[in-house]
Amino acid sequence: MSKKSMQAKVEFALEMIDNIELIVKRHKGIVKTLEDFEGQMAVLMALSQIGETLKKFDDIIVEKYDLQEDRDGAYYTRNYIVHDYEGVDLGFIENIVRVYLPELKEKLQNITFNE
């Protein structure tokens, strides 16, 4: 995979995280966002997009930046949302948005392609 293609994937995942942060801010919190049907759907779609994108990350980048658990977890979450097994547990989604996304964002922001 080319550097340009990989960089575009990183930027897209960061854009989806930024979108989630903006949606949460507009709704004045994660809980209120997930209580609102449109907010909930927007967050779930963005999380799905993040999972799909991370799954396509080049193995070299995944190894270099220690993203294996992040990639697997994001893709698991994507499948969980998309296939809606027994309904999506919004507490689980809240925890992802509150705890996991800030950590993932920091890791993604540290990926460089100018080496």
Legacy VTK file of the C-alpha trace (Angstrom):
# vtk DataFile Version 3.0
C-alpha trace
ASCII
DATASET POLYDATA
POINTS 115 float
0.000 0.000 0.000
1.373 3.416 -0.927
2.238 6.022 1.696
-0.357 8.335 0.157
-3.095 5.700 0.389
-2.174 4.804 3.956
-2.033 8.458 4.974
-5.509 8.974 3.500
-6.807 6.095 5.639
-5.273 7.573 8.786
-6.732 10.993 7.968
-10.166 9.486 7.298
-10.171 7.642 10.643
-9.167 10.881 12.392
-11.932 12.737 10.557
-14.489 10.189 11.797
-13.215 10.632 15.371
-13.476 14.409 14.966
-17.023 13.980 13.655
-17.984 11.942 16.728
-16.464 14.590 18.997
-18.445 17.308 17.186
-21.701 15.344 17.403
-21.179 14.765 21.134
-20.395 18.445 21.660
-23.544 19.506 19.776
-25.649 17.205 21.948
-23.884 18.398 25.112
-22.531 15.013 26.117
-22.173 11.374 25.191
-25.268 10.192 27.048
-27.498 12.821 25.443
-26.033 11.971 22.043
-26.846 8.296 22.442
-30.349 9.078 23.733
-31.059 11.027 20.539
-31.914 8.768 17.591
-30.046 10.849 15.006
-27.049 11.341 17.286
-26.958 7.624 18.036
-27.141 6.677 14.360
-24.428 9.187 13.427
-22.045 7.899 16.115
-22.697 4.259 15.211
-22.044 4.976 11.528
-18.803 6.818 12.284
-17.616 3.985 14.555
-18.412 1.514 11.780
-16.385 3.581 9.344
-13.443 3.686 11.758
-13.526 -0.097 12.139
-13.699 -0.664 8.396
-10.838 1.773 7.784
-8.529 0.400 10.466
-9.067 -3.110 9.107
-7.452 -1.877 5.860
-4.346 -0.503 7.593
-1.075 -1.882 6.285
0.447 -4.505 8.606
3.747 -2.583 8.688
1.995 0.478 10.143
0.008 -1.688 12.558
3.212 -3.277 13.862
5.267 -0.089 13.943
2.651 1.875 15.891
1.347 -1.008 18.034
-2.172 -0.868 16.576
-3.046 -4.568 16.450
-5.453 -4.473 19.403
-6.909 -1.204 18.147
-7.467 -2.602 14.667
-9.026 -5.806 15.982
-11.197 -3.988 18.516
-12.394 -1.402 16.007
-13.297 -4.101 13.494
-15.051 -6.170 16.163
-17.046 -3.058 17.100
-17.866 -2.436 13.441
-19.225 -5.968 13.088
-21.140 -5.663 16.356
-22.831 -2.470 15.133
-23.426 -3.507 11.538
-24.869 -6.921 12.351
-26.800 -5.595 15.379
-26.500 -8.799 17.358
-29.402 -8.703 19.830
-29.339 -4.891 19.734
-26.392 -2.627 20.334
-25.502 -2.028 23.993
-25.259 1.757 24.213
-23.256 1.495 27.444
-20.594 -0.331 25.459
-20.684 2.398 22.787
-20.509 5.123 25.448
-17.373 3.533 26.907
-15.766 3.368 23.469
-16.475 7.036 22.809
-15.421 8.146 26.291
-12.300 5.994 26.804
-11.147 4.315 23.626
-11.534 7.052 20.991
-9.295 9.634 22.711
-6.553 6.987 23.025
-6.974 5.900 19.411
-6.938 9.507 18.215
-3.636 10.129 19.980
-2.082 7.020 18.432
-3.283 7.940 14.947
-2.003 11.505 15.295
1.458 10.107 16.057
1.707 8.192 12.782
4.166 9.855 10.451
4.924 9.229 6.800
7.941 11.507 6.373
10.624 9.036 7.390
LINES 1 116
115 0 1 2 3 4 5 6 7 8 9 10 11 12 13 14 15 16 17 18 19 20 21 22 23 24 25 26 27 28 29 30 31 32 33 34 35 36 37 38 39 40 41 42 43 44 45 46 47 48 49 50 51 52 53 54 55 56 57 58 59 60 61 62 63 64 65 66 67 68 69 70 71 72 73 74 75 76 77 78 79 80 81 82 83 84 85 86 87 88 89 90 91 92 93 94 95 96 97 98 99 100 101 102 103 104 105 106 107 108 109 110 111 112 113 114
